[in-house]
Amino acid sequence: MARSTHIVTNQVPPLVGYDVFGADRALVAAVERHVAPDLLDEALDELAALGRTSGSAQVQEWGVLANENPPGLRTHDRYGHRVDEVEFHPSWHRLLGKGVAAGLTAAWARPAGHVRRAAGFLMWTQVEAGNGCPLSMTHAAVPALRTDPAIAAEWEPRLTSMIYDRDQRPAGQKAGVLFGMGMTEKQGGSDVRANTTVARPLAQDGTYELTGHKWFCSAPMSDGFLVLAQAPGGLTCFLVPRVLADGGRNVFLIQRLKEKLGNRSNASSEVEFDGTWARRVGDEGRGVRTIIEMVAATRLDCVLGSAGLMRQAVAQAIHHCTYREAFGGKLIDKPLMRNVLADLALESEAATTLGMRLAAAYDDGSEQERAFLRLAVPAAKYWVTKRCTPVAVEAAECLGGNGYVEESGLPRLVRESPLNSIWEGAGNVQALDVLRALQREPEALNAFLQEVGRARGADHRLDAAIKNLLTELADLEGIEARARRVVERLALVLQGALLVRYAPPEVADAFCGSRLGGDWGNAFGTLPHTLDLASVVERARPVS
């Protein structure tokens, strides 16, 4: 008779079959805060449905399969014709279709659209971050295309559609389209003004022929792309359709797909233009000014994407420690582990609260809010995305050796975590962008100070941090070398002000005491022991 050698105990059930939205108290509170009462019930029902979908075992499995089966490039068909097609696992298409149907490209067409979309994007990132790229690019293309009302009228209804149509045919024949972007080149990187791709005017007004290359072209399977090229009048923005109006394929030569650290389900490519037909967007010589609105929107998505990754990492860590026993009790009840989990939860809630506040500013659209975004978006992009990797790594450590094993899902989060800090302008680019806003756009700093000023008097540590920040900003000597320090303080002060106004007292107290008050070490788990850490952890526990 066979004998069992052991009985498996003390293992943690998978975190599936739950409402990702309802389990995130900070996210729910942000939606309730920023959506008008007459739209709130509709928004909550919609997001709860997406939350249940995001937490389902089936959709989580799609995320795993899409990540484990990255896209492949097919340059030619069987007859030798150039086709330049990217082939994806069926799970990728299922996820992308769900994301489009959930309104993750429809923010510009719906009331409270940006807050609703931001909450959905933050959740959907937790399923599989790779499909966030085409969703983000498609969403962000709208404000750039609005530079030309005729182009916007033609393309915007399909960009904001909630129908996913993967077939390659003329955009005019499709109910919904996706967009990608190509700015950077081998010799320039972030210095897009060094681009060498040439645009030669054609006979038809506003049309050009492009010749050159793009070192990074996002989402190469898309229906259209916004790219930068050198026209006779200088660097200019162009719309490059994948398929021409007559059904013929535009010249869009995909040279290879990038092998990336993470984000493996998503296709990033190098492409060549060789007589490629393009349509000008905006005036010649104003390419950066035209495309900058797209860049700003994708940078906000970097903040939201990092907030989503942090939330999932923290949820997994707290879930594990809720069930796992060691040294005579549950891990979550051990004072030192509780300190670590609370510290991680603070970082996650601060990121979520900030990202959702920025989305609300987009919905508002006033001059005051636009000025606020000019400073707050690059500061948030700099800081929140940089906090993602240490959070993901520390969360993996909470699972011990289990967190280093692929089946736990934490390694995928760790590999994904640096992406949003690097893409759409790395840390120095964001810091220098903040400096430009401070030096050239005084209304941006005024709007920022009005925002944080609404929390003055509520916490002495926040008040002191605001005062110190003003002192820092008053001294412009050598400010470029201090740019990272300045931007970090801007982001932390803004996060502290928002938490003081909106978060439970125990969360605001712990954040201000550690991040602003200096009572914090150099690693997670070094919060003051006198704080109400149990309440902080309980607020972040993924139970709905």
FENGISUL-V226195 format. One record per pair of residues at least 24 apart in sequence whose ideal C-beta (glycine too) atoms are under 6 Angstrom apart, sorted by the first residue. I is the first residue (numbers start at 0). J is the second residue. D is the distance in Angstrom with one decimal. If there is no record, write none. Layout:
I|J|D / I|J|D
//
This chain:
9|324|5.4 / 11|319|5.0 / 11|322|4.3 / 11|323|5.6 / 14|318|4.6 / 15|56|4.4 / 15|59|5.5 / 16|56|5.9 / 17|54|4.3 / 17|543|5.6 / 18|50|4.2 / 18|51|5.0 / 18|54|5.9 / 18|543|4.2 / 19|50|4.4 / 19|53|4.2 / 19|54|4.5 / 19|122|4.9 / 20|46|4.7 / 20|47|5.4 / 20|50|2.8 / 20|122|5.9 / 21|47|5.9 / 21|50|5.8 / 21|543|3.6 / 22|541|4.2 / 22|542|6.0 / 22|543|4.0 / 24|538|5.4 / 25|348|4.4 / 25|351|4.8 / 26|118|5.8 / 26|351|5.6 / 29|355|3.7 / 30|118|5.3 / 33|114|4.6 / 33|359|4.0 / 34|111|4.7 / 34|114|5.6 / 38|110|5.8 / 38|111|5.1 / 42|115|5.2 / 46|118|5.4 / 49|101|5.0 / 49|119|5.4 / 50|122|5.9 / 53|122|4.8 / 53|126|5.2 / 58|126|5.8 / 61|90|4.0 / 61|93|5.3 / 61|94|5.4 / 62|126|4.5 / 62|127|3.5 / 64|88|5.9 / 64|90|4.0 / 65|90|4.4 / 65|91|4.5 / 65|94|6.0 / 65|127|5.2 / 65|264|4.0 / 66|263|5.7 / 66|264|5.0 / 66|411|5.9 / 69|263|4.6 / 70|266|4.4 / 72|253|5.8 / 72|256|5.1 / 83|251|5.8 / 83|253|4.4 / 85|219|5.7 / 85|220|4.3 / 85|266|4.8 / 91|264|5.7 / 92|165|5.9 / 94|127|5.8 / 94|130|4.8 / 95|130|4.9 / 95|163|6.0 / 96|163|4.0 / 98|123|5.4 / 98|130|5.9 / 98|134|5.0 / 99|161|6.0 / 99|163|4.2 / 100|161|5.3 / 102|161|5.9 / 103|134|4.6 / 104|134|5.8 / 104|137|4.5 / 104|138|4.9 / 105|159|4.7 / 105|161|5.6 / 106|138|6.0 / 107|141|4.7 / 107|159|5.6 / 108|159|4.0 / 111|362|5.7 / 113|358|4.4 / 113|361|4.0 / 113|362|4.6 / 114|358|4.9 / 114|359|5.4 / 114|362|5.7 / 117|303|5.4 / 117|355|5.8 / 117|358|3.6 / 120|303|5.1 / 121|303|5.0 / 121|306|5.5 / 121|307|4.2 / 124|304|4.8 / 124|307|3.3 / 125|307|5.1 / 125|311|4.0 / 127|264|5.8 / 128|415|5.0 / 129|262|5.1 / 129|264|3.3 / 129|265|3.7 / 131|304|5.6 / 132|217|5.6 / 132|218|5.5 / 132|265|4.7 / 133|177|4.9 / 133|218|4.1 / 135|297|5.3 / 135|300|4.1 / 136|178|5.1 / 136|179|5.3 / 136|180|5.4 / 136|217|5.6 / 136|218|5.5 / 137|177|4.9 / 137|178|4.6 / 139|293|4.5 / 139|296|3.6 / 139|297|4.6 / 140|178|4.2 / 140|225|5.9 / 140|293|5.7 / 142|292|3.7 / 143|225|5.8 / 143|289|5.8 / 143|290|5.3 / 143|292|5.3 / 143|293|4.1 / 146|280|5.8 / 146|281|4.2 / 146|289|5.0 / 147|280|5.4 / 167|242|5.6 / 168|242|5.8 / 169|242|5.2 / 169|244|5.4 / 169|246|5.9 / 170|222|5.2 / 176|222|3.9 / 177|221|4.3 / 177|222|5.6 / 178|221|5.4 / 178|223|5.2 / 179|217|4.8 / 179|218|3.7 / 179|221|4.0 / 179|224|4.7 / 180|217|5.2 / 180|225|5.2 / 181|213|3.7 / 181|216|4.1 / 181|224|5.6 / 181|226|4.2 / 182|227|5.2 / 183|214|5.2 / 183|215|4.7 / 184|214|5.1 / 185|214|4.7 / 189|428|5.2 / 191|227|5.6 / 192|234|5.9 / 194|227|5.6 / 196|228|4.1 / 197|229|5.5 / 198|228|4.1 / 198|230|4.3 / 205|278|5.9 / 205|279|4.9 / 206|278|5.8 / 207|277|4.9 / 208|274|5.4 / 209|272|4.1 / 209|275|4.3 / 209|277|5.0 / 210|272|5.8 / 210|273|6.0 / 211|272|5.4 / 212|271|5.1 / 213|270|5.1 / 214|269|6.0 / 216|268|4.9 / 216|270|4.5 / 219|253|5.4 / 219|266|5.6 / 219|268|4.2 / 225|290|6.0 / 227|286|4.8 / 230|283|4.6 / 232|283|3.0 / 232|284|4.2 / 233|284|3.2 / 234|286|4.1 / 235|283|4.9 / 235|286|4.4 / 236|280|4.5 / 236|281|5.3 / 236|286|4.4 / 236|289|4.0 / 236|290|4.9 / 237|277|3.9 / 237|279|5.8 / 238|278|4.7 / 238|280|5.3 / 239|277|4.9 / 249|275|5.8 / 249|276|5.6 / 250|274|5.4 / 250|275|4.4 / 260|414|5.4 / 261|414|3.4 / 261|415|4.0 / 261|418|5.8 / 262|418|5.3 / 295|376|5.7 / 297|423|4.9 / 298|376|5.5 / 298|380|4.4 / 298|423|5.1 / 299|357|5.5 / 299|376|5.7 / 301|380|5.3 / 301|384|5.4 / 301|419|3.8 / 301|423|5.4 / 302|354|4.6 / 302|379|4.8 / 302|380|5.6 / 302|383|4.8 / 303|354|4.7 / 304|419|5.1 / 305|383|5.1 / 305|384|4.6 / 305|387|4.1 / 305|419|4.6 / 306|350|4.0 / 306|351|4.8 / 306|354|4.7 / 308|387|5.5 / 308|412|5.7 / 308|415|6.0 / 308|416|5.8 / 309|347|4.5 / 309|350|5.5 / 309|387|5.6 / 309|390|4.7 / 310|347|5.2 / 312|390|5.6 / 312|391|4.7 / 312|394|3.7 / 312|412|5.2 / 313|343|4.8 / 313|344|5.6 / 313|347|4.6 / 313|539|5.8 / 314|541|4.0 / 316|394|4.1 / 316|397|3.9 / 317|539|5.9 / 317|540|5.1 / 318|541|5.6 / 319|398|5.0 / 337|532|5.1 / 337|536|5.8 / 338|524|4.6 / 338|526|5.4 / 338|532|5.9 / 339|523|5.4 / 339|524|3.6 / 340|536|4.8 / 341|532|4.0 / 341|535|4.1 / 341|536|5.1 / 342|523|4.3 / 342|524|5.6 / 342|526|5.3 / 343|390|5.8 / 343|523|5.8 / 344|535|5.4 / 344|539|3.6 / 345|509|5.6 / 345|510|5.2 / 346|386|5.5 / 346|390|5.3 / 349|494|4.2 / 350|383|4.7 / 352|497|4.9 / 353|379|5.4 / 353|494|5.3 / 356|497|5.8 / 367|446|5.5 / 370|442|4.4 / 370|443|4.9 / 370|446|4.0 / 371|446|3.9 / 371|450|5.8 / 373|436|5.2 / 373|440|5.9 / 373|443|4.3 / 374|436|4.9 / 374|443|4.1 / 374|447|4.8 / 377|429|4.4 / 377|432|4.3 / 377|433|5.0 / 378|433|5.5 / 378|486|5.2 / 378|489|4.5 / 378|490|4.7 / 379|490|5.9 / 380|429|5.1 / 381|426|5.7 / 381|429|3.9 / 381|430|5.9 / 381|486|4.9 / 382|487|5.9 / 382|490|3.5 / 384|419|4.2 / 384|420|3.9 / 385|420|5.3 / 387|416|4.5 / 388|416|4.2 / 388|417|5.2 / 391|416|4.1 / 393|523|4.7 / 430|482|3.9 / 430|483|5.2 / 430|486|4.8 / 433|486|4.9 / 434|482|5.5 / 451|492|5.6 / 451|493|5.9 / 451|496|4.1 / 454|496|3.9 / 454|499|4.4 / 454|500|5.1 / 457|499|4.7 / 458|499|5.1 / 458|511|4.9 / 460|511|4.3 / 460|515|4.7 / 460|516|3.9 / 461|495|4.9 / 461|499|5.7 / 461|511|5.4 / 461|515|5.8 / 464|492|5.2 / 464|515|4.3 / 465|492|5.9 / 468|492|5.4 / 505|531|4.1 / 505|534|4.5 / 505|535|5.6 / 506|535|5.8 / 509|535|5.8
//
